[in-house]
């Protein structure tokens, strides 16, 4: 059974940094697309950053230049380095992975940015 576990969320002041981690288990050596999404209260879930098996990345306009997505060599973990955080970045952040034709989601980690 595929499981994604996020960590690294928390409370930070505006201008600060956080690094989120997503660890995948139950997969067997296949290279997968991974991404980070977020959902703020009263808003729809939105893509923040994604990374292909080949390492190509894509970002939402709102986070370009501030967030960096990466993955480890074994392709079983993804990271989201967030800098220059703003109160508008406050949301639950979810890890996503596409594996064997299905979408898989983590349980989410809360990021709160105070002004």
BALOBA-1460 file (C-alpha; in Angstrom, 3 decimals):
// residues 115
<rec num="1" residu="x" x="0.000" y="0.000" z="0.000"/>
<rec num="2" residu="x" x="1.384" y="3.374" z="-1.035"/>
<rec num="3" residu="x" x="1.716" y="5.919" z="1.740"/>
<rec num="4" residu="x" x="2.947" y="9.506" z="1.631"/>
<rec num="5" residu="x" x="3.927" y="11.192" z="4.870"/>
<rec num="6" residu="x" x="4.608" y="14.927" z="5.053"/>
<rec num="7" residu="x" x="6.614" y="16.675" z="7.720"/>
<rec num="8" residu="x" x="8.182" y="20.054" z="8.386"/>
<rec num="9" residu="x" x="5.159" y="22.300" z="8.685"/>
<rec num="10" residu="x" x="4.713" y="24.786" z="11.480"/>
<rec num="11" residu="x" x="4.363" y="28.412" z="12.489"/>
<rec num="12" residu="x" x="6.802" y="30.951" z="11.083"/>
<rec num="13" residu="x" x="6.961" y="34.727" z="10.855"/>
<rec num="14" residu="x" x="6.631" y="36.499" z="7.540"/>
<rec num="15" residu="x" x="9.959" y="36.490" z="5.733"/>
<rec num="16" residu="x" x="10.999" y="33.238" z="7.324"/>
<rec num="17" residu="x" x="11.702" y="29.821" z="5.835"/>
<rec num="18" residu="x" x="10.485" y="26.259" z="6.184"/>
<rec num="19" residu="x" x="11.382" y="23.017" z="4.473"/>
<rec num="20" residu="x" x="8.720" y="20.396" z="3.946"/>
<rec num="21" residu="x" x="9.525" y="16.743" z="3.367"/>
<rec num="22" residu="x" x="7.413" y="13.989" z="1.841"/>
<rec num="23" residu="x" x="8.464" y="10.392" z="2.269"/>
<rec num="24" residu="x" x="6.881" y="7.663" z="0.174"/>
<rec num="25" residu="x" x="6.601" y="4.022" z="1.166"/>
<rec num="26" residu="x" x="5.071" y="1.011" z="-0.502"/>
<rec num="27" residu="x" x="6.590" y="1.780" z="-3.893"/>
<rec num="28" residu="x" x="9.111" y="-0.310" z="-5.735"/>
<rec num="29" residu="x" x="11.855" y="1.587" z="-7.429"/>
<rec num="30" residu="x" x="9.780" y="3.300" z="-10.102"/>
<rec num="31" residu="x" x="10.368" y="6.887" z="-10.970"/>
<rec num="32" residu="x" x="7.274" y="8.917" z="-10.248"/>
<rec num="33" residu="x" x="5.904" y="12.388" z="-10.795"/>
<rec num="34" residu="x" x="5.641" y="14.230" z="-7.495"/>
<rec num="35" residu="x" x="4.225" y="17.572" z="-6.488"/>
<rec num="36" residu="x" x="3.199" y="19.801" z="-3.631"/>
<rec num="37" residu="x" x="-0.286" y="21.277" z="-3.424"/>
<rec num="38" residu="x" x="-1.831" y="23.554" z="-0.835"/>
<rec num="39" residu="x" x="-5.290" y="24.437" z="0.341"/>
<rec num="40" residu="x" x="-6.108" y="27.549" z="2.309"/>
<rec num="41" residu="x" x="-9.355" y="27.892" z="4.279"/>
<rec num="42" residu="x" x="-12.280" y="28.537" z="1.964"/>
<rec num="43" residu="x" x="-10.176" y="28.060" z="-1.158"/>
<rec num="44" residu="x" x="-9.647" y="25.261" z="-3.652"/>
<rec num="45" residu="x" x="-6.558" y="23.102" z="-3.572"/>
<rec num="46" residu="x" x="-3.869" y="24.474" z="-5.869"/>
<rec num="47" residu="x" x="-0.629" y="23.166" z="-7.294"/>
<rec num="48" residu="x" x="2.419" y="24.824" z="-5.768"/>
<rec num="49" residu="x" x="5.311" y="22.970" z="-7.371"/>
<rec num="50" residu="x" x="5.879" y="19.764" z="-9.307"/>
<rec num="51" residu="x" x="8.845" y="17.709" z="-10.412"/>
<rec num="52" residu="x" x="9.043" y="15.144" z="-13.188"/>
<rec num="53" residu="x" x="10.960" y="11.867" z="-13.083"/>
<rec num="54" residu="x" x="13.648" y="13.596" z="-15.119"/>
<rec num="55" residu="x" x="13.928" y="16.419" z="-12.610"/>
<rec num="56" residu="x" x="12.142" y="19.161" z="-14.532"/>
<rec num="57" residu="x" x="10.239" y="21.535" z="-12.283"/>
<rec num="58" residu="x" x="7.268" y="23.832" z="-12.539"/>
<rec num="59" residu="x" x="5.913" y="26.377" z="-10.064"/>
<rec num="60" residu="x" x="2.810" y="28.399" z="-9.424"/>
<rec num="61" residu="x" x="3.400" y="32.046" z="-10.286"/>
<rec num="62" residu="x" x="2.748" y="33.022" z="-6.677"/>
<rec num="63" residu="x" x="5.768" y="31.075" z="-5.399"/>
<rec num="64" residu="x" x="8.290" y="31.392" z="-8.236"/>
<rec num="65" residu="x" x="11.635" y="32.553" z="-6.956"/>
<rec num="66" residu="x" x="10.715" y="31.735" z="-3.353"/>
<rec num="67" residu="x" x="10.006" y="27.981" z="-3.307"/>
<rec num="68" residu="x" x="12.170" y="25.140" z="-4.580"/>
<rec num="69" residu="x" x="11.053" y="21.561" z="-5.086"/>
<rec num="70" residu="x" x="13.562" y="18.734" z="-5.101"/>
<rec num="71" residu="x" x="13.695" y="14.972" z="-4.746"/>
<rec num="72" residu="x" x="16.239" y="12.495" z="-3.494"/>
<rec num="73" residu="x" x="18.224" y="10.183" z="-5.723"/>
<rec num="74" residu="x" x="16.184" y="7.149" z="-4.803"/>
<rec num="75" residu="x" x="13.078" y="9.014" z="-5.994"/>
<rec num="76" residu="x" x="11.206" y="8.088" z="-2.853"/>
<rec num="77" residu="x" x="11.114" y="11.521" z="-1.211"/>
<rec num="78" residu="x" x="10.311" y="15.048" z="-2.271"/>
<rec num="79" residu="x" x="11.095" y="18.313" z="-0.559"/>
<rec num="80" residu="x" x="9.776" y="21.849" z="-0.693"/>
<rec num="81" residu="x" x="12.124" y="24.583" z="0.453"/>
<rec num="82" residu="x" x="10.066" y="27.690" z="1.166"/>
<rec num="83" residu="x" x="11.709" y="31.072" z="1.689"/>
<rec num="84" residu="x" x="10.469" y="34.646" z="2.042"/>
<rec num="85" residu="x" x="7.206" y="33.275" z="3.352"/>
<rec num="86" residu="x" x="4.129" y="35.472" z="3.304"/>
<rec num="87" residu="x" x="0.885" y="35.306" z="5.292"/>
<rec num="88" residu="x" x="-0.815" y="34.360" z="2.015"/>
<rec num="89" residu="x" x="1.247" y="31.143" z="2.008"/>
<rec num="90" residu="x" x="-0.709" y="29.940" z="5.031"/>
<rec num="91" residu="x" x="-2.388" y="26.663" z="4.100"/>
<rec num="92" residu="x" x="-2.352" y="22.922" z="4.521"/>
<rec num="93" residu="x" x="0.350" y="21.568" z="2.218"/>
<rec num="94" residu="x" x="-0.172" y="18.174" z="0.594"/>
<rec num="95" residu="x" x="2.267" y="15.879" z="-1.117"/>
<rec num="96" residu="x" x="1.072" y="14.176" z="-4.317"/>
<rec num="97" residu="x" x="2.542" y="11.322" z="-6.309"/>
<rec num="98" residu="x" x="1.412" y="9.640" z="-9.514"/>
<rec num="99" residu="x" x="2.110" y="5.920" z="-9.358"/>
<rec num="100" residu="x" x="0.814" y="3.081" z="-11.476"/>
<rec num="101" residu="x" x="-1.959" y="5.167" z="-12.975"/>
<rec num="102" residu="x" x="-3.304" y="6.525" z="-9.702"/>
<rec num="103" residu="x" x="-3.095" y="9.708" z="-7.691"/>
<rec num="104" residu="x" x="-1.781" y="9.341" z="-4.163"/>
<rec num="105" residu="x" x="-2.001" y="12.019" z="-1.463"/>
<rec num="106" residu="x" x="-0.458" y="12.564" z="1.904"/>
<rec num="107" residu="x" x="-2.420" y="13.637" z="4.939"/>
<rec num="108" residu="x" x="-1.166" y="17.217" z="4.767"/>
<rec num="109" residu="x" x="0.932" y="19.436" z="6.993"/>
<rec num="110" residu="x" x="-0.121" y="22.862" z="8.250"/>
<rec num="111" residu="x" x="1.978" y="25.900" z="7.414"/>
<rec num="112" residu="x" x="1.040" y="29.128" z="9.170"/>
<rec num="113" residu="x" x="2.805" y="32.396" z="8.397"/>
<rec num="114" residu="x" x="2.214" y="35.228" z="10.840"/>
<rec num="115" residu="x" x="2.495" y="38.877" z="9.880"/>
